[in-house]
């Protein structure tokens, strides 16, 4: 069964800690801190976030998504890379790195993460379309070739057929020798998240509740756990 990662896009460090406690009580497996969502995107706040793992005893992903990849980090890239280096040094379990970033920075950060015992998620997002099944699979392979510990590909789904395309790509990716997660965003992306275990996804991103979502396709953790429990019970009969 896939693991559930709850994405937190909070304004303050205290809000992150409070929401992370709720995530743990609801049975989250991993927490993603969207550092680009914080009002103060500083090294000091990054240090505060590094304490989260000790507080909740769950693995933590640190993501600093730039505006050019659909995020909210508006600083210059040099500052963002500096913060990502600090994140790797600070003991987060995972760091999310965009496949589209400068190749030298990507290679350096992946190797740095490996040296520090931090897992690198190399991610690719298409916020407008759903590529073909072949192209989605190729993006997973590109992430693999960037020496990712986990490849993540997310595409915008406007129809059932596009969501199905993502799921087929996930099934095809099972032959690859790398953990991966493929998912849809947008109005039909929730289908791919509900069926993530069947697509071989390592983990899937969920929302804390109906009101707090990083993307409209995210399913609240309580509902996702109930659905997956139902799937699991029918398979064991």
Secondary structure, DSSP 8 states (H G I E B T S, - for coil): --EEEEEE--SSHHHHHHHHHHHHHTT-SEEEEEGGGSS--SHHHHHHHTTHHHHH-SEEEEE--BGGGT--B-S-HHHHHHHHHHHHHTT-SEEEEETTS-HHHHHHHHHHHHHHT-EEEEEEEESS----HHHHHHHHHHHHHTT-SEEEEEEE--SHHHHHHHHHHHHHHTTSSSEEEEEEESTTTHHHHHTGGGGT-SEEEEBSSSS--SSTT--BHHHHHHHHHHHHHHHT-
